[in-house]
Amino acid sequence: MNTSESKIRDLLEKLFQDAGYTVPELLEYIEKLERERDQTALLIRKMKLDSVRKASTEAGMNSRLKEALRE
């Protein structure tokens, strides 16, 4: 969790204190969204890396094919 997230969580806790009650479901929902965001970021990074690897492999095959055709 970065600083802004912890600040927001602190503000939410203070809001709960000021209101005199809490909504645990809201905190659970926020935590679920944070986990999903982190998982999505990891998936995007993995997909980008796979894409780069695939492109470099295809480029390598492409150049080998060109060399073979030249001969």
C-alpha positions in Angstrom: 0.0 0.0 0.0 1.5 3.4 -0.9 1.3 6.6 1.1 -1.8 7.9 -0.5 -3.7 4.7 0.1 -2.7 4.7 3.8 -3.7 8.3 4.1 -7.1 7.5 2.6 -7.5 4.6 4.9 -6.7 6.8 7.9 -9.2 9.4 6.8 -11.8 6.7 6.4 -11.1 5.4 9.9 -11.4 9.0 11.2 -14.7 9.4 9.4 -16.0 6.2 11.0 -14.9 7.5 14.5 -16.6 10.9 13.8 -19.8 9.2 12.7 -19.8 6.8 15.7 -20.0 3.6 13.7 -18.0 1.6 11.1 -18.9 -0.3 8.0 -16.5 -3.3 7.9 -17.9 -4.3 4.5 -16.6 -1.1 3.0 -13.1 -1.8 4.3 -13.3 -5.4 3.0 -14.5 -4.2 -0.4 -11.6 -1.6 -0.6 -9.1 -4.3 0.3 -10.6 -6.7 -2.4 -10.4 -3.9 -5.0 -6.7 -3.3 -4.0 -5.9 -7.0 -4.4 -7.7 -7.2 -7.8 -5.8 -4.1 -8.9 -2.5 -5.6 -7.9 -3.3 -8.9 -9.7 -4.4 -7.0 -12.8 -1.1 -5.1 -12.8 0.8 -8.3 -12.5 -1.2 -9.9 -15.4 -0.6 -6.8 -17.6 3.1 -6.9 -16.9 3.2 -10.7 -17.7 1.2 -10.1 -20.9 3.5 -7.3 -22.0 6.6 -9.4 -21.4 5.1 -12.3 -23.3 4.3 -10.0 -26.2 7.9 -8.7 -26.3 9.3 -12.2 -26.1 7.0 -13.3 -28.9 7.8 -10.3 -31.1 11.6 -10.9 -30.6 11.2 -14.6 -31.3 9.2 -13.9 -34.5 11.8 -11.3 -35.6 14.6 -13.8 -35.1 12.8 -16.4 -37.1 12.0 -13.9 -39.7 15.6 -12.9 -40.2 16.7 -16.6 -40.3 14.1 -17.2 -42.9 15.3 -14.3 -44.9 18.9 -15.6 -44.7 17.8 -19.0 -45.9 15.9 -17.5 -48.8 18.9 -15.5 -49.8 21.1 -18.6 -50.0 
